[in-house]
Amino acid sequence: REGAGWKVAGQTAPSGWSATSVAVSASGEVAVGGDDSKVHLYTLSGAALSPGPALEAHPKPITKVAYSPDGKRLASTDAGKEVIVWDLAAKTPINRDMVYHQARLTAVDWSPDSRRLVTGSIDNHVIVWDVEKGVKERVFLDRAHIGGVTCVKFAEPTRIVTTGADSNIKVWVV
């Protein structure tokens, strides 16, 4: 819809799947999570999106995607509680055993140094993952938000801000 000075500059309609989330890298790559359990990659050039490969490893529909600040990795989450970290150069998963939430994931963000990942879920929990060390090095914030976590953001490498269905905004030092 156009109006109030806004105009659609470009548009792409997926075939056979619906988009569930989107992230844009500093280099102009666009990752779109799909209800087909794939992460679809596009190249953004001006207002045009050119389709690229799809990343396939999730068993359930994608809920969130996020590029690491260094541009080397992509995190994707799904409705089946799984977090996957992808090597973007190889287009392959580098972490596949990050399944500790109890319900659908609703939020994901990278630390500014691209070393840690934070996830939130409707299970009320927040988990901070060390991407290099894997699941052995994770911080579990139990019952972070009653009713579910709606958003997670790194404010700096050791501080996270979260919001939840309980209408609270919390700052965590991890």
Helices and strands as residue ranges (DSSP letters): E 19-24, E 29-34, E 38-45, E 48-56, E 62-67, E 73-78, E 83-87, E 92-98, E 105-110, E 116-121, E 126-130, E 134-141, E 149-156, E 159-164, E 169-173
